[in-house]
Amino acid sequence: MAGLTLDTAGALAAARDLGAAGWVAAELLLAVRIGMAEGSAARREGETI
């Protein structure tokens, strides 16, 4: 995920503000990070074609 950043502390705070707690907040962050990585990979694939 070179070049991608995620404010983990801020994202956790936002998840908790939305009512997520504990592992639910961690799962939400994981989903966001996976989505960022997949989007980055898709853009890279598009550039090489």
C-alpha positions as CSV (number, residue, x, y, z in Angstrom):
1,M,0.0,0.0,0.0
2,A,2.8,2.4,-0.9
3,G,1.6,6.0,-0.9
4,L,-1.6,5.2,0.9
5,T,-2.1,6.4,4.5
6,L,-4.9,5.9,7.0
7,D,-5.2,7.9,10.2
8,T,-5.8,4.9,12.3
9,A,-6.4,6.8,15.5
10,G,-8.8,9.1,13.8
11,A,-10.6,6.3,12.0
12,L,-11.0,4.4,15.3
13,A,-12.4,7.5,17.0
14,A,-14.8,8.0,14.1
15,A,-15.9,4.3,14.3
16,R,-16.5,4.6,18.0
17,D,-18.5,7.9,17.4
18,L,-20.7,5.9,15.1
19,G,-21.3,3.3,17.8
20,A,-18.7,0.6,16.9
21,A,-16.8,-0.8,19.8
22,G,-13.9,-3.2,20.2
23,W,-13.4,-5.8,17.5
24,V,-16.2,-4.2,15.4
25,A,-14.2,-1.0,15.0
26,A,-11.1,-3.1,14.2
27,E,-13.0,-5.0,11.5
28,L,-14.2,-1.7,10.1
29,L,-10.7,-0.4,9.8
30,L,-9.5,-3.7,8.2
31,A,-12.3,-3.4,5.6
32,V,-11.2,0.2,4.8
33,R,-7.6,-0.7,4.5
34,I,-8.4,-3.7,2.2
35,G,-10.6,-1.4,0.1
36,M,-7.8,1.1,-0.2
37,A,-5.3,-1.6,-1.2
38,E,-7.7,-3.0,-3.8
39,G,-8.4,0.4,-5.3
40,S,-4.7,1.1,-5.5
41,A,-4.0,-2.2,-7.2
42,A,-6.9,-1.6,-9.7
43,R,-5.4,1.8,-10.6
44,R,-2.0,0.3,-11.1
45,E,-3.4,-2.4,-13.3
46,G,-5.2,0.2,-15.4
47,E,-2.0,2.1,-15.9
48,T,0.0,-0.9,-17.2
49,I,-2.5,-1.9,-19.8
